[in-house]
Amino acid sequence: MKHGIDFDTAKYILALQKDSYEAFGIIYMQYADKIYSFCMAQTKDRTLSQDIVQDTFLKLWDNRRRLNPDGNLQSLIFTIARHRIIDGFRKQVAQVQFEDYSMLSSLLTAETPPDQQLIYDEYVRRVEACKRRLTLRESEIFEMSREKNIPIKDIAKKLNLSPQTVKNHLTSSLKVFRSELLKENFLLPLLVILGMN
């Protein structure tokens, strides 16, 4: 036994390195449910969790020849899954519309767990920091569109701009927000909160 890994695990890794579908199936049966539960706890999404489980084991199979028989297989599998979760959220951020910002306040109640309240408070802090990076016109349009829910055509009329110009300012603003929220994987806990209901 090395590094707390039992003989059977090492045996299955060695068999997997030799393209054993049987060993792969046994490893899958051993860890799939645990990975699924882990993904569900993070994403609250059954379909996404199922996809991540499949992707995780495909990644394991693709890298089977590089596995270390003395390594921690469970830790490796969970690490792959964790990266898949983060990748999934990174892809989703391109579609995140910041109506979510105003939506958060209605999701949080007096019974909101302190850890989720802290994440929300950090989110608000980051939003305010992002707004300080915008030009005055971008900030004005962002607030009108995303915080006051004023339609683009009405913003354009009020500011004497074309609708396309308003859209361009919003696009530029949202790039700043997406960049900030992707830092340090902050989007992961945020989207967990957004999916907590």
Stockholm file with secondary structure:
# STOCKHOLM 1.0

chainA/1-197         MKHGIDFDTAKYILALQKDSYEAFGIIYMQYADKIYSFCMAQTKDRTLSQDIVQDTFLKLWDNRRRLNPDGNLQSLIFTIARHRIIDGFRKQVAQVQFEDYSMLSSLLTAETPPDQQLIYDEYVRRVEACKRRLTLRESEIFEMSREKNIPIKDIAKKLNLSPQTVKNHLTSSLKVFRSELLKENFLLPLLVILGMN
#=GR chainA/1-197 SS CBTTBCHHHHHHHHHHHTTCHHHHHHHHHHHHHHHHHHHHHHHCCHHHHHHHHHHHHHHHHHTGGGCCTTSCHHHHHHHHHHHHHHHHHHHHHTTCCTHHHHHHHHHCCTTCCHHHHHHHHHHHHHHHHHHHHSCHHHHHHHIIIIISCCCHHHHHHHHTCCHHHHHHHHHHHHHHHHHHHHGGGTHHHHHHHHTCC
#=GC SS_cons         CBTTBCHHHHHHHHHHHTTCHHHHHHHHHHHHHHHHHHHHHHHCCHHHHHHHHHHHHHHHHHTGGGCCTTSCHHHHHHHHHHHHHHHHHHHHHTTCCTHHHHHHHHHCCTTCCHHHHHHHHHHHHHHHHHHHHSCHHHHHHHIIIIISCCCHHHHHHHHTCCHHHHHHHHHHHHHHHHHHHHGGGTHHHHHHHHTCC
//
